[in-house]
Amino acid sequence: MRRTKRYRVHGGNSLWHVYKTVPFFKVVKNFVVIQAARYTPFLSLKNWMYRKLLKMQVGNQTSFALMVMLDVMFPEKISVGRNTVIGYNTTILAHEYLIKEYRLGKVEIGDEVMIGANSTILPGVEIGDGAIVSAGTVVHKDVPAGCFVGGNPMQVIYTKEEMDKRNEQDEFFQS
């Protein structure tokens, strides 16, 4: 189960209550910063914008590819470890606005994680150190460290032990 906190709403669906949950000008500022960062090819500038303007935790040498879409409402709930790659057009969400409730949850992405293009990471999940997420994956639950996962629904393709064995046999990873 994802680690999200649930908030009940009454009347219209929860998106109608959005500015009761997050200030309007915060959303505007976050939107402008995220849109600018999506198109900048300068990785260090992008990381600076995320750290300083969105209050995200971003590790050194982490790379966000072009068009990565971060949660506009709550980017500060996203943390990404060191030397991680977030692939092209990936979406990382820390909120869900539903009909009768909205949910908030931290997204924690570890060190040296590879997330393939066009993936979606849902709120309340943790992706462990050294994990690999295949392109186009919907990450709806935690990913153990060192695993290779993919698909929709997401499934473990190789465990850490299987990945270690494959890497031992791959001459590219030798010395």
C-alpha positions as CSV (number, residue, x, y, z in Angstrom):
1,M,0.0,0.0,0.0
2,R,1.3,3.5,-0.9
3,R,1.9,5.8,2.0
4,T,-0.5,8.6,1.5
5,K,-2.6,10.7,3.9
6,R,-6.2,11.0,2.9
7,Y,-8.4,14.1,3.3
8,R,-12.1,13.9,2.8
9,V,-14.0,16.7,0.9
10,H,-17.7,17.6,0.8
11,G,-19.6,19.0,-2.1
12,G,-17.8,19.1,-5.4
13,N,-14.9,16.8,-6.2
14,S,-11.6,17.4,-4.5
15,L,-10.1,19.4,-7.4
16,W,-12.8,22.0,-6.9
17,H,-11.3,22.5,-3.4
18,V,-7.7,22.8,-4.7
19,Y,-7.1,26.3,-3.5
20,K,-8.2,25.4,0.0
21,T,-5.4,22.8,0.0
22,V,-2.6,24.8,-1.6
23,P,-2.2,28.5,-2.1
24,F,-3.0,29.8,-5.6
25,F,0.2,31.8,-6.0
26,K,2.3,28.8,-4.9
27,V,0.8,26.8,-7.7
28,V,1.5,29.7,-10.2
29,K,5.1,30.0,-9.1
30,N,5.6,26.2,-9.1
31,F,4.1,26.0,-12.6
32,V,6.4,28.7,-14.0
33,V,9.5,27.1,-12.5
34,I,8.6,23.6,-13.6
35,Q,7.8,24.6,-17.1
36,A,11.1,26.6,-17.4
37,A,13.0,23.6,-16.0
38,R,11.3,21.1,-18.4
39,Y,12.9,22.9,-21.3
40,T,16.3,23.8,-20.0
41,P,19.2,21.7,-21.2
42,F,21.4,22.8,-18.3
43,L,21.2,20.1,-15.6
44,S,22.9,22.0,-12.9
45,L,20.6,25.0,-13.4
46,K,17.6,22.7,-13.4
47,N,18.7,21.1,-10.1
48,W,19.3,24.5,-8.6
49,M,15.8,25.6,-9.6
50,Y,14.3,22.5,-8.0
51,R,16.3,22.8,-4.8
52,K,16.0,26.6,-4.2
53,L,12.7,27.5,-5.8
54,L,10.7,24.3,-5.2
55,K,12.3,23.2,-1.9
56,M,13.0,19.7,-3.3
57,Q,15.8,17.5,-2.1
58,V,17.9,16.7,-5.1
59,G,21.3,14.8,-4.8
60,N,24.5,15.8,-6.6
61,Q,24.9,14.8,-10.2
62,T,21.2,13.8,-10.5
63,S,19.9,14.3,-14.1
64,F,16.3,15.2,-14.9
65,A,15.8,14.8,-18.7
66,L,13.9,17.2,-20.8
67,M,10.1,17.4,-20.2
68,V,10.1,15.8,-16.8
69,M,6.8,16.9,-15.1
70,L,7.0,17.3,-11.3
71,D,4.0,17.7,-9.1
72,V,2.9,21.3,-9.4
73,M,1.0,21.4,-6.1
74,F,3.5,19.7,-3.7
75,P,7.0,19.4,-5.3
76,E,8.6,19.7,-1.9
77,K,7.3,16.2,-1.1
78,I,9.6,14.8,-3.8
79,S,13.2,13.8,-2.9
80,V,15.7,12.3,-5.4
81,G,19.1,10.9,-4.4
82,R,22.5,11.3,-5.8
83,N,23.6,10.3,-9.4
84,T,20.1,9.3,-10.4
85,V,18.6,9.7,-13.9
86,I,14.9,10.6,-14.4
87,G,14.0,9.8,-18.0
88,Y,12.3,12.0,-20.7
89,N,8.7,12.9,-20.1
90,T,8.5,11.2,-16.7
91,T,5.7,12.4,-14.3
92,I,6.3,12.4,-10.6
93,L,3.2,13.0,-8.5
94,A,2.9,13.7,-4.7
95,H,-0.9,14.3,-4.8
96,E,-4.1,12.7,-6.1
97,Y,-7.3,14.6,-6.4
98,L,-10.2,12.2,-6.4
99,I,-14.0,12.6,-6.2
100,K,-14.6,12.5,-2.5
101,E,-11.1,12.9,-1.2
102,Y,-7.5,14.0,-2.0
103,R,-4.4,12.2,-1.0
104,L,-0.8,13.4,-0.4
105,G,2.3,11.3,-0.1
106,K,6.0,11.7,-0.2
107,V,8.0,10.3,-3.2
108,E,11.4,9.1,-2.2
109,I,13.8,8.1,-5.0
110,G,17.2,6.7,-3.9
111,D,20.7,7.0,-5.1
112,E,21.8,5.8,-8.5
113,V,18.3,5.0,-9.7
114,M,17.5,4.8,-13.4
115,I,13.9,5.8,-14.3
116,G,13.0,5.2,-18.0
117,A,11.2,7.6,-20.2
118,N,7.5,8.1,-20.0
119,S,7.1,6.6,-16.6
120,T,4.6,7.8,-14.0
121,I,5.5,7.7,-10.3
122,L,2.5,7.9,-8.0
123,P,2.4,9.5,-4.5
124,G,3.5,7.7,-1.5
125,V,6.1,5.4,-3.0
126,E,9.8,4.8,-2.4
127,I,12.2,3.6,-5.1
128,G,15.3,2.0,-3.5
129,D,19.0,2.7,-4.2
130,G,20.2,1.2,-7.5
131,A,16.8,0.3,-8.8
132,I,15.9,0.4,-12.5
133,V,12.4,1.4,-13.7
134,S,11.7,0.4,-17.3
135,A,10.3,3.0,-19.7
136,G,6.6,3.5,-19.6
137,T,6.1,2.0,-16.1
138,V,3.4,3.1,-13.7
139,V,5.1,3.0,-10.3
140,H,2.2,2.3,-8.0
141,K,4.1,0.6,-5.1
142,D,7.5,0.6,-3.6
143,V,10.5,-0.6,-5.6
144,P,13.1,-2.6,-3.6
145,A,16.7,-1.5,-3.9
146,G,18.6,-3.0,-6.8
147,C,15.5,-4.4,-8.5
148,F,14.6,-4.0,-12.2
149,V,10.8,-3.3,-12.5
150,G,8.5,-2.5,-15.4
151,G,5.1,-2.6,-16.9
152,N,1.6,-1.5,-16.0
153,P,0.8,-2.9,-13.6
154,M,4.4,-2.7,-12.4
155,Q,6.1,-6.0,-11.7
156,V,9.5,-7.1,-10.6
157,I,11.4,-8.3,-13.7
158,Y,14.7,-9.0,-11.9
159,T,15.4,-9.0,-8.2
160,K,18.6,-7.4,-6.8
161,E,20.2,-10.8,-6.6
162,E,19.3,-11.6,-10.3
163,M,20.6,-8.2,-11.4
164,D,23.9,-8.7,-9.5
165,K,24.3,-12.1,-11.2
166,R,23.6,-10.7,-14.6
167,N,26.1,-7.8,-14.0
168,E,28.8,-10.3,-13.0
169,Q,28.4,-12.1,-16.3
170,D,28.4,-8.8,-18.3
171,E,32.0,-8.0,-19.4
172,F,30.9,-4.3,-19.6
173,F,30.7,-4.2,-15.8
174,Q,34.0,-5.9,-15.3
175,S,36.8,-3.8,-13.7
